[in-house]
Amino acid sequence: MCLVVRTFVGHRHLLVSTLRFLASLGSLVWLALGLQWLLGIRNIPVLEDVLETDLVDRDPALSIILAARDEERSVNESVVSMLAQDYSGMLEVIAVNDRSTDRTAEILEELVAKHPDRLRVSNVDSLPEGWLGKTHALYTGAARATGDWLLFTDADVIFSADCTEKAVRYATSSELDHLTLPPEIVCRSVLLRSFVAAFTLVFEMTQRPWRVGDPQAQEHVGVGAFNLIRKDAYERSGTHRAIRMRPDDDMKLAKLLKRHGFRQGVAYGAGLISVEWHQTLPDAVRGLSKSMFSSLDYRIGATVAGVLMLLLTNVLPVFGLFSRNMTGTLCRLNFLSTFLLYAYRARHSGDKTPWWYAMLHPFGICVFIYAMLRSVSTTLVNGGIDWRETRYPLKELKDNVI
């Protein structure tokens, strides 16, 4: 009996020691990542605050291209904001109605009647084999575009009147071929906002957007809400045809451009563009199920590594906060640094998420982990993804790895 007790105590002590070590290690890794993020993120400008410069070509022709499938709730306000752009050059909006079954087509036709000089609508009745609906719709719209610059966006994004003018001038003056703007994300609930805040912070830490301008770096960033691309760069990179089966088409389009040697830039779009990404937290999790696994090129090992890293750096240290040893000190530093990161991001980027949302950061990370695992399991179990009432087989998705 005594041997059993000693064995149990020994195993318990080993487990506690291991957890303390992992919590300490995770806290150190998070502190290092946080410092790297702080040093890098200050180099990303807020476009609304960028001073205008004199340009040789102040008004290149611009084509705004959006794909809309069953977007009757948001498409009117979104397209109207695009049509209302105070842009000094030629501007056209190309809306591609991708097999909608609601009032999307009717709404777009009503807008065409009011704005025949700026708005054109393409209707897709059937999806060709080997294409995702969205990538095909954007490719179709780009084929009709006459602008020197193409702006790929979504049917729920709201633009301020001066957004495109500022963006094109910044891209031109900075000699960029591709400019992407992370939008201001509108959230209706505390829990959804906490998830979005955690997701955004981890995304920036892992993707390091401050390095996309370095031609020697591998980092690349594209945001579906605002991908502004020089037309010749888009065509020379292979267009959406090269990523026709990618649910993460925004990021992969950026990767294509970077691979072909084109210059990229990132600027925060707070005050210029906004989007209600999802209405509820379950909607956000379901929405990410189609793209999170694909963003890791359907690699189970990479997904497991990502989950373990999130647990190590953001969840496990919570349980060491009240320890009276070095582990406790490191875990508390981890916790305090997260407050600092949230506060600095809100101040620098124009993000309206209050600093105290850092309290909910572990919850947001747990939802993030669940979304990753759900994306993997649903994709593998279903043998592919179901997106907007269309089934895409996993084998075809894997064949288009970029």
Disulfide bonds with the S-S distance in Angstrom:
none
